[in-house]
Amino acid sequence: MKREEYNVLGGEILDASIVVHKEMGPGLMESVYHQCLFRELNSRDIICKSEVFLPLHYKGEKLDKTFRIDLLVEGEIIIELKAVEAILPVHEAQIISYLKLANKKLGYLINFNTPLLKDGFKRFVNNF
């Protein structure tokens, strides 16, 4: 995928997130936003998978640890959703870890529990 394609999809993800936030408002459970954003992205003909399992490998060996990516867009962009009072360093470490472990270039950490979604929307890159 080319950089321009990543940027176009990133714009669609932001727009879809804003639509969900305007429709649902802040203060709901993360699972609500998860389902709504999944539906919104799919309604735009964007391929999106929900709750994608990411196994942990070390030196070529699969370990007994699996992570769960909230949304994977077009097989390339990781979206981690939150509905928390504030984004903490542990939330940022989570998406950075997912990007590295899945060898993906772009991810978004989206906190829907904000009055303005732009304040809860954060972009992360890995060798981009």
MODELLER restraints for C-alpha pairs under 7 A, 6 or more apart:
rsr = mdl.restraints
at = mdl.atoms
rsr.add(forms.Gaussian(group=physical.xy_distance, feature=features.Distance(at['CA:16:A'], at['CA:37:A']), mean=6.74, stdev=0.5))
rsr.add(forms.Gaussian(group=physical.xy_distance, feature=features.Distance(at['CA:16:A'], at['CA:40:A']), mean=6.12, stdev=0.5))
rsr.add(forms.Gaussian(group=physical.xy_distance, feature=features.Distance(at['CA:16:A'], at['CA:41:A']), mean=6.46, stdev=0.5))
rsr.add(forms.Gaussian(group=physical.xy_distance, feature=features.Distance(at['CA:17:A'], at['CA:37:A']), mean=6.35, stdev=0.5))
rsr.add(forms.Gaussian(group=physical.xy_distance, feature=features.Distance(at['CA:18:A'], at['CA:117:A']), mean=6.30, stdev=0.5))
rsr.add(forms.Gaussian(group=physical.xy_distance, feature=features.Distance(at['CA:20:A'], at['CA:36:A']), mean=6.40, stdev=0.5))
rsr.add(forms.Gaussian(group=physical.xy_distance, feature=features.Distance(at['CA:20:A'], at['CA:37:A']), mean=6.27, stdev=0.5))
rsr.add(forms.Gaussian(group=physical.xy_distance, feature=features.Distance(at['CA:21:A'], at['CA:112:A']), mean=6.60, stdev=0.5))
rsr.add(forms.Gaussian(group=physical.xy_distance, feature=features.Distance(at['CA:21:A'], at['CA:117:A']), mean=6.74, stdev=0.5))
rsr.add(forms.Gaussian(group=physical.xy_distance, feature=features.Distance(at['CA:26:A'], at['CA:112:A']), mean=5.82, stdev=0.5))
rsr.add(forms.Gaussian(group=physical.xy_distance, feature=features.Distance(at['CA:26:A'], at['CA:113:A']), mean=4.60, stdev=0.5))
rsr.add(forms.Gaussian(group=physical.xy_distance, feature=features.Distance(at['CA:26:A'], at['CA:114:A']), mean=5.92, stdev=0.5))
rsr.add(forms.Gaussian(group=physical.xy_distance, feature=features.Distance(at['CA:26:A'], at['CA:115:A']), mean=6.49, stdev=0.5))
rsr.add(forms.Gaussian(group=physical.xy_distance, feature=features.Distance(at['CA:27:A'], at['CA:113:A']), mean=5.40, stdev=0.5))
rsr.add(forms.Gaussian(group=physical.xy_distance, feature=features.Distance(at['CA:29:A'], at['CA:83:A']), mean=6.21, stdev=0.5))
rsr.add(forms.Gaussian(group=physical.xy_distance, feature=features.Distance(at['CA:30:A'], at['CA:81:A']), mean=6.78, stdev=0.5))
rsr.add(forms.Gaussian(group=physical.xy_distance, feature=features.Distance(at['CA:30:A'], at['CA:82:A']), mean=5.67, stdev=0.5))
rsr.add(forms.Gaussian(group=physical.xy_distance, feature=features.Distance(at['CA:30:A'], at['CA:83:A']), mean=5.01, stdev=0.5))
rsr.add(forms.Gaussian(group=physical.xy_distance, feature=features.Distance(at['CA:34:A'], at['CA:81:A']), mean=6.86, stdev=0.5))
rsr.add(forms.Gaussian(group=physical.xy_distance, feature=features.Distance(at['CA:38:A'], at['CA:48:A']), mean=6.74, stdev=0.5))
rsr.add(forms.Gaussian(group=physical.xy_distance, feature=features.Distance(at['CA:41:A'], at['CA:48:A']), mean=6.78, stdev=0.5))
rsr.add(forms.Gaussian(group=physical.xy_distance, feature=features.Distance(at['CA:42:A'], at['CA:48:A']), mean=6.36, stdev=0.5))
rsr.add(forms.Gaussian(group=physical.xy_distance, feature=features.Distance(at['CA:46:A'], at['CA:74:A']), mean=6.80, stdev=0.5))
rsr.add(forms.Gaussian(group=physical.xy_distance, feature=features.Distance(at['CA:47:A'], at['CA:73:A']), mean=5.87, stdev=0.5))
rsr.add(forms.Gaussian(group=physical.xy_distance, feature=features.Distance(at['CA:47:A'], at['CA:74:A']), mean=4.93, stdev=0.5))
rsr.add(forms.Gaussian(group=physical.xy_distance, feature=features.Distance(at['CA:48:A'], at['CA:71:A']), mean=6.54, stdev=0.5))
rsr.add(forms.Gaussian(group=physical.xy_distance, feature=features.Distance(at['CA:48:A'], at['CA:72:A']), mean=5.60, stdev=0.5))
rsr.add(forms.Gaussian(group=physical.xy_distance, feature=features.Distance(at['CA:48:A'], at['CA:73:A']), mean=4.46, stdev=0.5))
rsr.add(forms.Gaussian(group=physical.xy_distance, feature=features.Distance(at['CA:48:A'], at['CA:74:A']), mean=5.94, stdev=0.5))
rsr.add(forms.Gaussian(group=physical.xy_distance, feature=features.Distance(at['CA:49:A'], at['CA:71:A']), mean=5.61, stdev=0.5))
rsr.add(forms.Gaussian(group=physical.xy_distance, feature=features.Distance(at['CA:49:A'], at['CA:72:A']), mean=5.18, stdev=0.5))
rsr.add(forms.Gaussian(group=physical.xy_distance, feature=features.Distance(at['CA:49:A'], at['CA:73:A']), mean=6.55, stdev=0.5))
rsr.add(forms.Gaussian(group=physical.xy_distance, feature=features.Distance(at['CA:50:A'], at['CA:70:A']), mean=5.75, stdev=0.5))
rsr.add(forms.Gaussian(group=physical.xy_distance, feature=features.Distance(at['CA:50:A'], at['CA:71:A']), mean=4.69, stdev=0.5))
rsr.add(forms.Gaussian(group=physical.xy_distance, feature=features.Distance(at['CA:50:A'], at['CA:72:A']), mean=6.59, stdev=0.5))
rsr.add(forms.Gaussian(group=physical.xy_distance, feature=features.Distance(at['CA:51:A'], at['CA:68:A']), mean=5.65, stdev=0.5))
rsr.add(forms.Gaussian(group=physical.xy_distance, feature=features.Distance(at['CA:51:A'], at['CA:69:A']), mean=5.32, stdev=0.5))
rsr.add(forms.Gaussian(group=physical.xy_distance, feature=features.Distance(at['CA:51:A'], at['CA:70:A']), mean=4.69, stdev=0.5))
rsr.add(forms.Gaussian(group=physical.xy_distance, feature=features.Distance(at['CA:51:A'], at['CA:71:A']), mean=6.01, stdev=0.5))
rsr.add(forms.Gaussian(group=physical.xy_distance, feature=features.Distance(at['CA:52:A'], at['CA:68:A']), mean=5.51, stdev=0.5))
rsr.add(forms.Gaussian(group=physical.xy_distance, feature=features.Distance(at['CA:52:A'], at['CA:69:A']), mean=5.04, stdev=0.5))
rsr.add(forms.Gaussian(group=physical.xy_distance, feature=features.Distance(at['CA:52:A'], at['CA:70:A']), mean=6.67, stdev=0.5))
rsr.add(forms.Gaussian(group=physical.xy_distance, feature=features.Distance(at['CA:52:A'], at['CA:71:A']), mean=6.89, stdev=0.5))
rsr.add(forms.Gaussian(group=physical.xy_distance, feature=features.Distance(at['CA:52:A'], at['CA:72:A']), mean=6.95, stdev=0.5))
rsr.add(forms.Gaussian(group=physical.xy_distance, feature=features.Distance(at['CA:53:A'], at['CA:66:A']), mean=6.46, stdev=0.5))
rsr.add(forms.Gaussian(group=physical.xy_distance, feature=features.Distance(at['CA:53:A'], at['CA:67:A']), mean=5.75, stdev=0.5))
rsr.add(forms.Gaussian(group=physical.xy_distance, feature=features.Distance(at['CA:53:A'], at['CA:68:A']), mean=4.60, stdev=0.5))
rsr.add(forms.Gaussian(group=physical.xy_distance, feature=features.Distance(at['CA:53:A'], at['CA:69:A']), mean=6.29, stdev=0.5))
rsr.add(forms.Gaussian(group=physical.xy_distance, feature=features.Distance(at['CA:54:A'], at['CA:66:A']), mean=5.47, stdev=0.5))
rsr.add(forms.Gaussian(group=physical.xy_distance, feature=features.Distance(at['CA:54:A'], at['CA:67:A']), mean=4.92, stdev=0.5))
rsr.add(forms.Gaussian(group=physical.xy_distance, feature=features.Distance(at['CA:54:A'], at['CA:68:A']), mean=5.87, stdev=0.5))
rsr.add(forms.Gaussian(group=physical.xy_distance, feature=features.Distance(at['CA:54:A'], at['CA:102:A']), mean=6.95, stdev=0.5))
rsr.add(forms.Gaussian(group=physical.xy_distance, feature=features.Distance(at['CA:55:A'], at['CA:62:A']), mean=6.92, stdev=0.5))
rsr.add(forms.Gaussian(group=physical.xy_distance, feature=features.Distance(at['CA:55:A'], at['CA:65:A']), mean=6.18, stdev=0.5))
rsr.add(forms.Gaussian(group=physical.xy_distance, feature=features.Distance(at['CA:55:A'], at['CA:66:A']), mean=4.24, stdev=0.5))
rsr.add(forms.Gaussian(group=physical.xy_distance, feature=features.Distance(at['CA:55:A'], at['CA:67:A']), mean=6.18, stdev=0.5))
rsr.add(forms.Gaussian(group=physical.xy_distance, feature=features.Distance(at['CA:56:A'], at['CA:62:A']), mean=5.92, stdev=0.5))
rsr.add(forms.Gaussian(group=physical.xy_distance, feature=features.Distance(at['CA:56:A'], at['CA:63:A']), mean=5.60, stdev=0.5))
rsr.add(forms.Gaussian(group=physical.xy_distance, feature=features.Distance(at['CA:56:A'], at['CA:65:A']), mean=5.59, stdev=0.5))
rsr.add(forms.Gaussian(group=physical.xy_distance, feature=features.Distance(at['CA:56:A'], at['CA:66:A']), mean=5.77, stdev=0.5))
rsr.add(forms.Gaussian(group=physical.xy_distance, feature=features.Distance(at['CA:57:A'], at['CA:63:A']), mean=5.64, stdev=0.5))
rsr.add(forms.Gaussian(group=physical.xy_distance, feature=features.Distance(at['CA:69:A'], at['CA:78:A']), mean=6.93, stdev=0.5))
rsr.add(forms.Gaussian(group=physical.xy_distance, feature=features.Distance(at['CA:69:A'], at['CA:80:A']), mean=6.66, stdev=0.5))
rsr.add(forms.Gaussian(group=physical.xy_distance, feature=features.Distance(at['CA:70:A'], at['CA:79:A']), mean=6.11, stdev=0.5))
rsr.add(forms.Gaussian(group=physical.xy_distance, feature=features.Distance(at['CA:70:A'], at['CA:80:A']), mean=5.36, stdev=0.5))
rsr.add(forms.Gaussian(group=physical.xy_distance, feature=features.Distance(at['CA:70:A'], at['CA:81:A']), mean=6.58, stdev=0.5))
rsr.add(forms.Gaussian(group=physical.xy_distance, feature=features.Distance(at['CA:71:A'], at['CA:78:A']), mean=6.00, stdev=0.5))
rsr.add(forms.Gaussian(group=physical.xy_distance, feature=features.Distance(at['CA:71:A'], at['CA:79:A']), mean=5.03, stdev=0.5))
rsr.add(forms.Gaussian(group=physical.xy_distance, feature=features.Distance(at['CA:71:A'], at['CA:80:A']), mean=6.72, stdev=0.5))
rsr.add(forms.Gaussian(group=physical.xy_distance, feature=features.Distance(at['CA:72:A'], at['CA:78:A']), mean=4.83, stdev=0.5))
rsr.add(forms.Gaussian(group=physical.xy_distance, feature=features.Distance(at['CA:72:A'], at['CA:79:A']), mean=6.25, stdev=0.5))
rsr.add(forms.Gaussian(group=physical.xy_distance, feature=features.Distance(at['CA:76:A'], at['CA:104:A']), mean=6.00, stdev=0.5))
rsr.add(forms.Gaussian(group=physical.xy_distance, feature=features.Distance(at['CA:77:A'], at['CA:104:A']), mean=6.78, stdev=0.5))
rsr.add(forms.Gaussian(group=physical.xy_distance, feature=features.Distance(at['CA:77:A'], at['CA:106:A']), mean=5.24, stdev=0.5))
rsr.add(forms.Gaussian(group=physical.xy_distance, feature=features.Distance(at['CA:77:A'], at['CA:107:A']), mean=5.30, stdev=0.5))
rsr.add(forms.Gaussian(group=physical.xy_distance, feature=features.Distance(at['CA:78:A'], at['CA:106:A']), mean=6.57, stdev=0.5))
rsr.add(forms.Gaussian(group=physical.xy_distance, feature=features.Distance(at['CA:78:A'], at['CA:107:A']), mean=4.44, stdev=0.5))
rsr.add(forms.Gaussian(group=physical.xy_distance, feature=features.Distance(at['CA:78:A'], at['CA:108:A']), mean=6.32, stdev=0.5))
rsr.add(forms.Gaussian(group=physical.xy_distance, feature=features.Distance(at['CA:79:A'], at['CA:107:A']), mean=5.61, stdev=0.5))
rsr.add(forms.Gaussian(group=physical.xy_distance, feature=features.Distance(at['CA:79:A'], at['CA:108:A']), mean=4.84, stdev=0.5))
rsr.add(forms.Gaussian(group=physical.xy_distance, feature=features.Distance(at['CA:79:A'], at['CA:109:A']), mean=6.03, stdev=0.5))
rsr.add(forms.Gaussian(group=physical.xy_distance, feature=features.Distance(at['CA:80:A'], at['CA:95:A']), mean=6.55, stdev=0.5))
rsr.add(forms.Gaussian(group=physical.xy_distance, feature=features.Distance(at['CA:80:A'], at['CA:108:A']), mean=6.23, stdev=0.5))
rsr.add(forms.Gaussian(group=physical.xy_distance, feature=features.Distance(at['CA:80:A'], at['CA:109:A']), mean=4.90, stdev=0.5))
rsr.add(forms.Gaussian(group=physical.xy_distance, feature=features.Distance(at['CA:80:A'], at['CA:110:A']), mean=6.33, stdev=0.5))
rsr.add(forms.Gaussian(group=physical.xy_distance, feature=features.Distance(at['CA:81:A'], at['CA:109:A']), mean=5.99, stdev=0.5))
rsr.add(forms.Gaussian(group=physical.xy_distance, feature=features.Distance(at['CA:81:A'], at['CA:110:A']), mean=5.01, stdev=0.5))
rsr.add(forms.Gaussian(group=physical.xy_distance, feature=features.Distance(at['CA:81:A'], at['CA:111:A']), mean=6.06, stdev=0.5))
rsr.add(forms.Gaussian(group=physical.xy_distance, feature=features.Distance(at['CA:82:A'], at['CA:110:A']), mean=6.00, stdev=0.5))
rsr.add(forms.Gaussian(group=physical.xy_distance, feature=features.Distance(at['CA:82:A'], at['CA:111:A']), mean=4.51, stdev=0.5))
rsr.add(forms.Gaussian(group=physical.xy_distance, feature=features.Distance(at['CA:82:A'], at['CA:112:A']), mean=6.34, stdev=0.5))
rsr.add(forms.Gaussian(group=physical.xy_distance, feature=features.Distance(at['CA:83:A'], at['CA:111:A']), mean=5.23, stdev=0.5))
rsr.add(forms.Gaussian(group=physical.xy_distance, feature=features.Distance(at['CA:83:A'], at['CA:112:A']), mean=5.13, stdev=0.5))
rsr.add(forms.Gaussian(group=physical.xy_distance, feature=features.Distance(at['CA:83:A'], at['CA:113:A']), mean=4.78, stdev=0.5))
rsr.add(forms.Gaussian(group=physical.xy_distance, feature=features.Distance(at['CA:84:A'], at['CA:111:A']), mean=6.57, stdev=0.5))
rsr.add(forms.Gaussian(group=physical.xy_distance, feature=features.Distance(at['CA:84:A'], at['CA:113:A']), mean=5.67, stdev=0.5))
rsr.add(forms.Gaussian(group=physical.xy_distance, feature=features.Distance(at['CA:85:A'], at['CA:113:A']), mean=6.35, stdev=0.5))
rsr.add(forms.Gaussian(group=physical.xy_distance, feature=features.Distance(at['CA:95:A'], at['CA:107:A']), mean=7.00, stdev=0.5))
rsr.add(forms.Gaussian(group=physical.xy_distance, feature=features.Distance(at['CA:95:A'], at['CA:109:A']), mean=6.92, stdev=0.5))
rsr.add(forms.Gaussian(group=physical.xy_distance, feature=features.Distance(at['CA:99:A'], at['CA:105:A']), mean=6.58, stdev=0.5))
rsr.add(forms.Gaussian(group=physical.xy_distance, feature=features.Distance(at['CA:99:A'], at['CA:107:A']), mean=6.86, stdev=0.5))
rsr.add(forms.Gaussian(group=physical.xy_distance, feature=features.Distance(at['CA:99:A'], at['CA:126:A']), mean=6.39, stdev=0.5))
rsr.add(forms.Gaussian(group=physical.xy_distance, feature=features.Distance(at['CA:100:A'], at['CA:126:A']), mean=6.80, stdev=0.5))
rsr.add(forms.Gaussian(group=physical.xy_distance, feature=features.Distance(at['CA:104:A'], at['CA:126:A']), mean=6.70, stdev=0.5))
rsr.add(forms.Gaussian(group=physical.xy_distance, feature=features.Distance(at['CA:105:A'], at['CA:125:A']), mean=5.45, stdev=0.5))
rsr.add(forms.Gaussian(group=physical.xy_distance, feature=features.Distance(at['CA:105:A'], at['CA:126:A']), mean=4.56, stdev=0.5))
rsr.add(forms.Gaussian(group=physical.xy_distance, feature=features.Distance(at['CA:105:A'], at['CA:127:A']), mean=5.98, stdev=0.5))
rsr.add(forms.Gaussian(group=physical.xy_distance, feature=features.Distance(at['CA:105:A'], at['CA:128:A']), mean=5.36, stdev=0.5))
rsr.add(forms.Gaussian(group=physical.xy_distance, feature=features.Distance(at['CA:106:A'], at['CA:124:A']), mean=5.88, stdev=0.5))
rsr.add(forms.Gaussian(group=physical.xy_distance, feature=features.Distance(at['CA:106:A'], at['CA:125:A']), mean=4.65, stdev=0.5))
rsr.add(forms.Gaussian(group=physical.xy_distance, feature=features.Distance(at['CA:106:A'], at['CA:126:A']), mean=6.28, stdev=0.5))
rsr.add(forms.Gaussian(group=physical.xy_distance, feature=features.Distance(at['CA:107:A'], at['CA:123:A']), mean=5.98, stdev=0.5))
rsr.add(forms.Gaussian(group=physical.xy_distance, feature=features.Distance(at['CA:107:A'], at['CA:124:A']), mean=5.08, stdev=0.5))
rsr.add(forms.Gaussian(group=physical.xy_distance, feature=features.Distance(at['CA:107:A'], at['CA:125:A']), mean=6.32, stdev=0.5))
rsr.add(forms.Gaussian(group=physical.xy_distance, feature=features.Distance(at['CA:108:A'], at['CA:122:A']), mean=5.60, stdev=0.5))
rsr.add(forms.Gaussian(group=physical.xy_distance, feature=features.Distance(at['CA:108:A'], at['CA:123:A']), mean=4.66, stdev=0.5))
rsr.add(forms.Gaussian(group=physical.xy_distance, feature=features.Distance(at['CA:108:A'], at['CA:124:A']), mean=5.95, stdev=0.5))
rsr.add(forms.Gaussian(group=physical.xy_distance, feature=features.Distance(at['CA:109:A'], at['CA:121:A']), mean=6.08, stdev=0.5))
rsr.add(forms.Gaussian(group=physical.xy_distance, feature=features.Distance(at['CA:109:A'], at['CA:122:A']), mean=5.16, stdev=0.5))
rsr.add(forms.Gaussian(group=physical.xy_distance, feature=features.Distance(at['CA:109:A'], at['CA:123:A']), mean=6.51, stdev=0.5))
rsr.add(forms.Gaussian(group=physical.xy_distance, feature=features.Distance(at['CA:110:A'], at['CA:120:A']), mean=5.53, stdev=0.5))
rsr.add(forms.Gaussian(group=physical.xy_distance, feature=features.Distance(at['CA:110:A'], at['CA:121:A']), mean=4.64, stdev=0.5))
rsr.add(forms.Gaussian(group=physical.xy_distance, feature=features.Distance(at['CA:110:A'], at['CA:122:A']), mean=6.31, stdev=0.5))
rsr.add(forms.Gaussian(group=physical.xy_distance, feature=features.Distance(at['CA:111:A'], at['CA:120:A']), mean=4.55, stdev=0.5))
rsr.add(forms.Gaussian(group=physical.xy_distance, feature=features.Distance(at['CA:111:A'], at['CA:121:A']), mean=6.37, stdev=0.5))
rsr.add(forms.Gaussian(group=physical.xy_distance, feature=features.Distance(at['CA:112:A'], at['CA:120:A']), mean=6.40, stdev=0.5))
rsr.add(forms.Gaussian(group=physical.xy_distance, feature=features.Distance(at['CA:114:A'], at['CA:120:A']), mean=6.18, stdev=0.5))
